[in-house]
Amino acid sequence: MDRARAELRREPPPDLSDVGSDEGLLEQIRDEIRSGGPMPFARFMELALYDAEAGYYRGPAARPGRAGDFLTAPELHPIFGASLAVALDDVWDRLGRPSPFVVRESGAGTGTLALAILDELTLVGSPLRAAVRYEAVDVDPRRVEVFANRLAAAGHGDVVDAADPAASIEGVILGNEILDALPVHRVRWRDGGLHEVAVDLDAGGGLHEIEIEPSTPSLADHLSAEGIQLVEGQTAEVGLAADVWIASAAGQLRRGLLLLIDYGAAAAELYDPIRRRDGTLRAYVRHQVHDDPYRHVGRQDLTAHVDVTAVERAAHGAGLSTVGITTQAEALMGLGIEERLREIQADPATTFEAYALIRAALLRLLDPAAMGQFRVMAFGRGWRLAPDDAPLRMFSFRLPAGRRDAQGTR
C-alpha cells in the first residue's frame, strides 16, 4: 500500500499490537517536557524521527520498502528510476554536458533509486554514465555505507563519491519524498487567534496535546505571506524546516537543478478549510496509516503534505528560479514511460509475470488518486533557456484540462 492510496484508519489494526513505542525515547521526551514545559509539536516530531539514538529514521530497521512501513516510488519498481535517468540525461545535455556531472541524492537510503538510474544509463549506453558522479546523503551514516557497497556490487562503484555538503556542485540535487518527513509545526485557529499545538504530559505521564501561544512569529508570517486565513477550529501544518532545508540545498548548487518529488499541493488547496480542516499529518507503520502521532513513538513514520507554494517561495528566496512544476503522472508521461512499457511488452524475453508486475507498478505511479498526483518541482541556478527552447521532457506533457483539474495540477 503506497502512502497516497492508504486509507485512513481511526483504530490500529490487530497486527500492530506488538509495535509499541521506544521507551527510552519516550522517557527522553517526558524529561524534556518536565524540565522545559510543553513541547511544540515540531520538536516532538524532530525527536520521534531524527533523535540520534532512537529516532525512526536513525534506526537499523527497514523503513521504506515492502518489508518496511511504506512504499515510495523507487521501491515500487525500477521503471521509476529508469525514467528519472532520462530526466537527468536531459538536464545534463541542457547544461552543456559538464564532466563531472554530480547527482547528490538526499535521503538516498540503501541505493534503490540510484541503482535504477545507473542501471538504465548503462543499459542504453548513455554517455552520461561516464560523466556522472553519484553522492548519497542520509541521516544515518550506516545507510551511506550500505549504499556504496550495494552500488559497487552492481558494478557502479566507479561513480560513487562521498558527499561534502560544504562543496558546491554542478549537476542535480535530488530529493524524493524528503520534504514531507521534515518536522512541521502544527497550528490551530481558536477564538479569533492563532495557537500552536504542543505536547504535554497528563497525570499518568502519557503524551497529550495542548494549545500554546505560537513559539515563533514566523508561523503567522508564513500563513500571511500565502494569503491563508484559517477558520475557527481548523488545524494546519507549517513547514518552517522545509524553508531551511531548501536554503541549504540551494547553497550547495553552483549550476544545475534542485529536483524535488513529493506529495503536496499549492497553499490554497493545502489549507482548504473544508477538505483540510484537520490538517494532513499522518503516521505510517507496517503499510498501515492512522492519525495518532503518539501511538508508536520512534517506530512509525510521521509525514505531512508539502506546501508547494512555500517550496517555490523558499527556492526563489535562495536565489533559484522555477524551471517547472507538474505532477508525477505528467512528468513520467513526458519522460516516455508508456513507450517504455510497450517496448518491454514487445520484448520476446519478457515473461507474463514480469509484464504484469511492471504494468501494475505503472498504474500506481500514474494513478491521479495515488502517486500520480505527487508534485515534481525543479528549480535552477545558472539555468538559461532561450524563449523558443523546448521545455525539459519531464515538463513537456500536459493532461487535457479537465483531467488536469481533477488532479489539482497547477
C-alpha positions as CSV (number, residue, x, y, z in Angstrom):
1,M,0.0,0.0,0.0
2,D,1.6,3.3,-1.0
3,R,1.3,6.4,1.0
4,A,-1.2,8.2,-1.3
5,R,-3.6,5.3,-1.6
6,A,-3.6,4.1,2.0
7,E,-7.0,4.6,3.7
8,L,-7.1,6.5,7.0
9,R,-7.9,4.1,9.9
10,R,-9.2,5.5,13.2
11,E,-8.2,2.4,15.1
12,P,-5.0,0.4,14.8
13,P,-5.4,-3.0,13.1
14,P,-4.7,-6.0,15.2
15,D,-1.3,-6.8,13.7
16,L,0.1,-3.6,15.1
17,S,-0.3,-4.6,18.8
18,D,3.3,-5.7,19.1
19,V,4.8,-2.5,17.7
20,G,4.8,-0.4,20.8
21,S,7.0,2.7,21.3
22,D,10.7,3.1,22.0
23,E,10.5,3.5,25.8
24,G,13.9,5.2,26.0
25,L,12.8,7.9,23.5
26,L,9.5,8.3,25.3
27,E,11.3,8.9,28.6
28,Q,13.6,11.4,26.9
29,I,10.6,13.3,25.6
30,R,9.0,13.2,29.0
31,D,12.1,14.5,30.7
32,E,12.4,17.4,28.3
33,I,8.7,18.4,28.9
34,R,9.2,18.1,32.7
35,S,12.2,20.4,32.6
36,G,11.1,22.9,29.9
37,G,7.3,22.8,29.8
38,P,5.0,21.8,26.9
39,M,7.0,20.9,23.7
40,P,6.0,22.4,20.3
41,F,4.9,19.6,18.1
42,A,7.8,20.3,15.7
43,R,10.2,19.5,18.4
44,F,8.3,16.2,19.2
45,M,8.4,15.3,15.5
46,E,12.1,16.0,15.3
47,L,12.8,13.7,18.2
48,A,10.4,11.0,17.1
49,L,12.0,10.9,13.6
50,Y,15.6,12.0,14.0
51,D,16.9,11.5,17.5
52,A,20.4,10.2,17.2
53,E,19.8,7.1,19.3
54,A,16.2,6.2,18.8
55,G,14.6,8.3,16.0
56,Y,12.6,6.5,13.4
57,Y,15.0,7.4,10.6
58,R,18.1,6.6,12.6
59,G,17.4,3.0,13.4
60,P,18.7,0.0,11.6
61,A,15.3,-1.5,10.8
62,A,13.7,-1.3,7.3
63,R,11.8,1.9,6.7
64,P,10.7,2.3,3.0
65,G,10.2,-1.0,1.1
66,R,7.9,-4.0,1.1
67,A,9.5,-5.2,4.4
68,G,9.2,-1.8,5.9
69,D,6.4,0.6,6.7
70,F,5.6,2.2,3.4
71,L,6.4,2.2,-0.3
72,T,7.9,5.0,-2.2
73,A,8.1,5.1,-6.0
74,P,11.7,3.8,-6.3
75,E,10.8,0.7,-4.2
76,L,7.7,0.1,-6.3
77,H,9.6,-0.7,-9.5
78,P,12.9,0.2,-11.2
79,I,10.9,1.8,-14.0
80,F,10.6,4.9,-11.9
81,G,14.4,5.3,-11.6
82,A,14.8,4.4,-15.2
83,S,12.5,7.3,-16.1
84,L,14.5,9.7,-13.9
85,A,17.6,8.6,-15.8
86,V,16.1,10.1,-18.9
87,A,15.4,13.3,-17.0
88,L,19.0,13.5,-15.7
89,D,20.3,12.9,-19.2
90,D,18.1,15.7,-20.5
91,V,19.4,18.1,-17.8
92,W,23.0,17.2,-18.4
93,D,22.6,17.9,-22.1
94,R,20.9,21.3,-21.4
95,L,23.9,22.2,-19.2
96,G,26.3,21.6,-22.0
97,R,27.3,18.1,-20.8
98,P,29.7,19.0,-18.0
99,S,32.0,16.4,-16.5
100,P,31.8,15.6,-13.8
101,F,28.0,15.9,-13.5
102,V,27.1,15.4,-9.9
103,V,23.8,13.8,-8.7
104,R,23.6,14.5,-4.9
105,E,20.7,12.5,-3.6
106,S,19.3,13.4,-0.2
107,G,17.7,10.6,1.7
108,A,19.4,8.1,-0.6
109,G,18.8,5.2,1.8
110,T,20.3,2.0,0.6
111,G,20.5,3.0,-3.0
112,T,17.3,1.7,-4.6
113,L,16.8,4.8,-6.7
114,A,20.5,5.3,-7.6
115,L,20.8,1.7,-8.7
116,A,17.8,2.0,-11.1
117,I,19.2,5.3,-12.5
118,L,22.7,4.0,-13.1
119,D,21.5,0.6,-14.5
120,E,19.4,2.5,-17.0
121,L,22.2,4.8,-18.1
122,T,24.4,1.7,-18.6
123,L,21.7,-0.3,-20.4
124,V,21.1,2.4,-23.0
125,G,24.7,3.3,-23.4
126,S,24.2,6.9,-22.3
127,P,27.5,9.0,-22.4
128,L,26.2,10.5,-19.1
129,R,27.3,7.2,-17.4
130,A,31.0,8.2,-17.9
131,A,30.4,11.8,-16.6
132,V,28.1,11.2,-13.7
133,R,29.3,11.2,-10.1
134,Y,26.7,10.0,-7.6
135,E,26.7,11.2,-4.0
136,A,24.5,9.8,-1.2
137,V,23.2,11.9,1.7
138,D,21.4,10.2,4.5
139,V,20.9,11.0,8.2
140,D,22.3,7.6,9.2
141,P,25.9,7.0,8.1
142,R,25.3,3.2,8.2
143,R,23.0,3.6,5.2
144,V,25.5,5.6,3.3
145,E,28.0,2.7,3.7
146,V,25.3,0.2,2.6
147,F,24.6,2.4,-0.4
148,A,28.2,2.4,-1.5
149,N,28.6,-1.3,-1.1
150,R,25.4,-2.0,-3.0
151,L,26.3,0.1,-5.9
152,A,29.8,-1.3,-6.0
153,A,28.4,-4.8,-6.1
154,A,26.2,-3.8,-9.1
155,G,29.2,-2.5,-11.0
156,H,28.8,1.2,-10.3
157,G,31.4,1.7,-7.6
158,D,33.4,3.9,-10.0
159,V,30.8,6.7,-10.0
160,V,30.1,6.8,-6.2
161,D,31.7,9.7,-4.4
162,A,31.5,10.8,-0.8
163,A,29.1,13.8,-0.4
164,D,30.6,17.0,1.0
165,P,27.7,19.4,1.7
166,A,30.3,22.2,2.0
167,A,31.3,21.7,-1.6
168,S,29.1,23.2,-4.3
169,I,28.2,21.1,-7.4
170,E,27.3,21.3,-11.0
171,G,24.5,18.9,-11.6
172,V,21.3,17.9,-9.7
173,I,20.4,17.9,-6.1
174,L,17.7,15.2,-5.9
175,G,15.2,14.7,-3.2
176,N,12.4,12.1,-3.5
177,E,9.9,12.3,-0.6
178,I,12.3,14.3,1.6
179,L,10.3,17.4,2.5
180,D,7.2,15.5,3.7
181,A,9.2,13.9,6.5
182,L,10.8,17.2,7.9
183,P,9.4,18.3,11.2
184,V,6.3,20.6,11.0
185,H,4.7,23.0,13.4
186,R,1.0,22.4,13.9
187,V,-1.2,25.4,14.4
188,R,-4.9,25.9,15.2
189,W,-7.2,28.9,14.8
190,R,-9.1,29.3,18.1
191,D,-11.3,32.2,19.4
192,G,-10.1,34.6,16.7
193,G,-6.3,33.9,17.1
194,L,-3.6,31.6,16.1
195,H,-2.4,29.0,18.6
196,E,0.3,26.4,18.3
197,V,-0.2,22.7,19.1
198,A,2.2,21.5,21.8
199,V,2.8,18.2,23.5
200,D,2.4,17.9,27.3
201,L,2.1,15.2,29.9
202,D,-1.1,14.0,31.5
203,A,-1.3,12.9,35.2
204,G,-0.1,9.4,34.3
205,G,2.8,10.6,32.2
206,G,1.1,10.0,28.9
207,L,1.5,12.4,26.0
208,H,-1.4,14.7,25.0
209,E,-1.9,17.9,23.1
210,I,-2.5,21.3,24.4
211,E,-2.6,24.7,22.7
212,I,0.0,27.4,23.5
213,E,1.0,30.8,22.1
214,P,3.0,30.5,18.9
215,S,6.6,29.7,19.6
216,T,7.7,32.0,16.8
217,P,6.1,34.8,14.8
218,S,7.3,33.0,11.6
219,L,4.2,30.8,11.9
220,A,1.8,33.7,11.4
221,D,4.1,35.3,8.8
222,H,4.2,32.1,6.8
223,L,0.4,31.9,6.5
224,S,0.0,35.6,5.9
225,A,2.6,35.5,3.0
226,E,0.4,33.0,1.3
227,G,-2.9,34.8,1.9
228,I,-4.1,32.0,4.2
229,Q,-6.8,32.6,6.8
230,L,-7.7,29.6,8.8
231,V,-11.3,29.2,10.1
232,E,-12.4,28.6,13.7
233,G,-11.2,25.2,14.9
234,Q,-9.1,24.5,11.8
235,T,-5.7,22.7,12.3
236,A,-2.9,23.0,9.9
237,E,0.8,22.3,9.4
238,V,3.5,24.9,8.8
239,G,6.8,23.6,7.4
240,L,9.4,26.0,8.6
241,A,12.1,23.3,8.4
242,A,11.4,22.9,4.7
243,D,12.5,26.5,4.1
244,V,15.8,25.8,6.0
245,W,16.4,22.6,4.0
246,I,15.8,24.3,0.7
247,A,18.1,27.2,1.5
248,S,20.8,24.7,2.5
249,A,20.3,22.6,-0.7
250,A,20.3,25.7,-2.9
251,G,23.6,26.8,-1.3
252,Q,25.2,23.6,-2.5
253,L,24.2,24.1,-6.1
254,R,26.7,26.1,-8.2
255,R,24.9,25.3,-11.5
256,G,22.1,22.9,-12.3
257,L,18.8,21.9,-10.7
258,L,17.2,21.2,-7.4
259,L,14.8,18.4,-8.2
260,L,12.1,17.6,-5.6
261,I,9.4,14.9,-5.8
262,D,6.8,14.8,-3.0
263,Y,3.2,14.7,-2.2
264,G,1.6,18.1,-1.6
265,A,-0.4,20.9,-3.1
266,A,-0.5,24.7,-3.6
267,A,-1.3,26.6,-0.4
268,A,-4.9,27.4,-1.4
269,E,-5.6,23.7,-1.7
270,L,-3.5,22.6,1.2
271,Y,-5.2,24.9,3.7
272,D,-8.7,24.5,2.3
273,P,-11.0,24.8,5.4
274,I,-13.4,22.1,4.1
275,R,-11.1,19.4,2.7
276,R,-8.2,20.0,5.1
277,R,-9.9,21.2,8.3
278,D,-7.8,18.8,10.4
279,G,-4.5,19.2,8.5
280,T,-2.6,16.5,6.7
281,L,-0.4,14.9,9.4
282,R,-0.4,11.1,9.2
283,A,1.5,8.2,10.7
284,Y,2.6,5.1,8.8
285,V,3.6,1.8,10.2
286,R,3.7,-1.7,8.5
287,H,1.9,-0.3,5.5
288,Q,-1.0,1.0,7.6
289,V,-1.9,4.6,8.1
290,H,-3.6,6.4,11.0
291,D,-3.8,9.8,12.6
292,D,-2.3,9.4,16.1
293,P,1.4,10.6,16.2
294,Y,1.8,9.5,19.8
295,R,0.9,5.8,19.3
296,H,4.2,4.2,18.3
297,V,6.8,6.8,19.1
298,G,10.1,6.2,17.4
299,R,8.7,3.2,15.5
300,Q,6.3,4.9,13.0
301,D,6.8,7.4,10.2
302,L,5.2,10.8,10.6
303,T,4.5,12.9,7.5
304,A,2.6,16.0,6.3
305,H,1.8,17.2,2.8
306,V,4.2,19.6,1.3
307,D,3.2,23.3,0.7
308,V,4.2,23.7,-2.9
309,T,3.7,27.5,-2.8
310,A,6.0,27.7,0.2
311,V,8.6,25.5,-1.5
312,E,8.7,27.7,-4.6
313,R,8.9,30.9,-2.5
314,A,11.8,29.4,-0.4
315,A,13.6,28.4,-3.6
316,H,13.3,31.9,-5.1
317,G,14.5,33.3,-1.8
318,A,17.6,31.1,-2.0
319,G,18.4,32.5,-5.5
320,L,16.9,29.7,-7.6
321,S,14.4,30.1,-10.5
322,T,11.4,27.9,-11.3
323,V,12.2,25.6,-14.2
324,G,9.0,23.6,-13.9
325,I,6.3,22.2,-11.6
326,T,4.0,19.4,-12.6
327,T,2.5,16.2,-11.3
328,Q,4.4,12.9,-11.3
329,A,1.9,11.4,-13.8
330,E,2.6,14.2,-16.3
331,A,6.4,14.1,-15.7
332,L,6.6,10.3,-16.2
333,M,4.4,10.6,-19.4
334,G,6.8,13.3,-20.7
335,L,9.7,11.0,-20.0
336,G,8.2,8.3,-22.1
337,I,7.2,5.8,-19.5
338,E,4.3,4.5,-21.7
339,E,6.7,3.9,-24.6
340,R,9.0,2.0,-22.3
341,L,6.2,-0.3,-21.2
342,R,5.3,-1.0,-24.8
343,E,9.0,-1.9,-25.5
344,I,9.0,-4.3,-22.6
345,Q,5.8,-5.9,-23.8
346,A,7.2,-6.4,-27.3
347,D,10.4,-8.0,-26.0
348,P,10.2,-11.8,-26.5
349,A,12.2,-12.3,-23.3
350,T,9.5,-10.6,-21.2
351,T,7.5,-13.1,-19.2
352,F,3.8,-12.6,-18.5
353,E,4.6,-12.3,-14.8
354,A,7.3,-9.6,-15.4
355,Y,4.9,-7.7,-17.6
356,A,2.0,-7.9,-15.2
357,L,4.3,-6.6,-12.4
358,I,5.6,-3.6,-14.3
359,R,2.2,-2.8,-15.6
360,A,0.7,-2.8,-12.1
361,A,3.5,-0.6,-10.9
362,L,3.0,1.8,-13.8
363,L,-0.7,2.2,-13.0
364,R,0.1,3.1,-9.4
365,L,2.8,5.6,-10.4
366,L,0.4,7.3,-12.8
367,D,-2.9,7.0,-10.8
368,P,-4.2,10.5,-10.1
369,A,-5.7,9.2,-6.9
370,A,-2.4,8.0,-5.7
371,M,1.3,8.6,-6.7
372,G,0.3,10.2,-9.9
373,Q,-0.7,13.4,-8.0
374,F,2.7,13.8,-6.4
375,R,4.4,17.1,-7.4
376,V,7.6,17.2,-9.4
377,M,9.4,20.5,-8.8
378,A,12.6,21.8,-10.4
379,F,14.4,25.0,-9.5
380,G,17.6,26.1,-11.3
381,R,20.7,28.1,-10.8
382,G,22.6,29.2,-13.8
383,W,19.8,27.8,-15.9
384,R,19.3,29.8,-19.1
385,L,16.9,28.8,-21.9
386,A,16.1,30.8,-25.0
387,P,12.4,31.7,-25.3
388,D,12.0,29.2,-28.2
389,D,13.7,26.4,-26.4
390,A,11.6,23.3,-25.7
391,P,10.9,22.5,-22.0
392,L,12.7,19.7,-20.3
393,R,11.0,16.4,-21.2
394,M,9.6,15.9,-17.7
395,F,7.7,19.2,-18.1
396,S,6.6,18.7,-21.7
397,F,3.5,16.7,-21.2
398,R,0.1,18.1,-20.1
399,L,-3.1,16.2,-19.5
400,P,-6.3,17.6,-21.0
401,A,-7.6,20.4,-18.9
402,G,-10.5,18.5,-17.3
403,R,-8.2,15.7,-16.2
404,R,-5.6,18.1,-15.0
405,D,-8.1,20.0,-12.9
406,A,-9.2,16.7,-11.3
407,Q,-5.6,16.1,-10.2
408,G,-5.2,19.5,-8.8
409,T,-2.3,20.3,-11.1
410,R,-1.0,23.8,-11.3
